[in-house]
């Protein structure tokens, strides 16, 4: 069973103190509880079409569908932001999954996942992930991908993974609402501060290439989630970290 050195201990120790609850990061076979926040995306993902692989790229026709959808919608909304994607091996089987962010506003962004079957044909994964106010992260050791949703002084971290039934499930790792201005000024937790974690660099679907997405380490220092929470607990409007 894989273990995450950067977050796992923090999640266990913070279970009784962090607003919203907190759980350890599990391996895929242990994950059963879906705690995804309720979302109502306006964008309806691709219908069940018979997509086929294009040479060595199983997702070429899938991307073509999203590009066509985006360009059509752009005709009626010239302020529409491009859909984005990452290619990342969620189940660590050697073939990357395609994760596409779609939606017409920040409030209804959603993450849809495509995988490839044994014949390298694209398969749409059932369900979707929360894409509002989020960034997408990967892990050197853990299955699935991670989202870090930060909005209006509230942070929510979750792990999304593929089940054997080819559906997307989500489990909450961390949730916290800033309690004062000092905490807000200190800022949200950066997952790349945790050992083995990296941000997946999203690109426009119009710039698509069948190549694993760049893995970015934004954090300047190493800081576990537990250490970050302790720093927050020392902050109020009259005191700094110390």
PyMOL commands that set and color helices and strands:
alter all, ss='L'
color gray80, all
select helices_A, chain A and resi 8-13+28-30+60-74+106-108+181-186+191-193+205-207+225-233
alter helices_A, ss='H'
color red, helices_A
select strands_A, chain A and resi 84-88+97-102+110-116+122-124+129-130+134-139+145-151+154-162+168-177+197-200+203-204+215-216
alter strands_A, ss='S'
color yellow, strands_A
deselect
rebuild
show_as cartoon
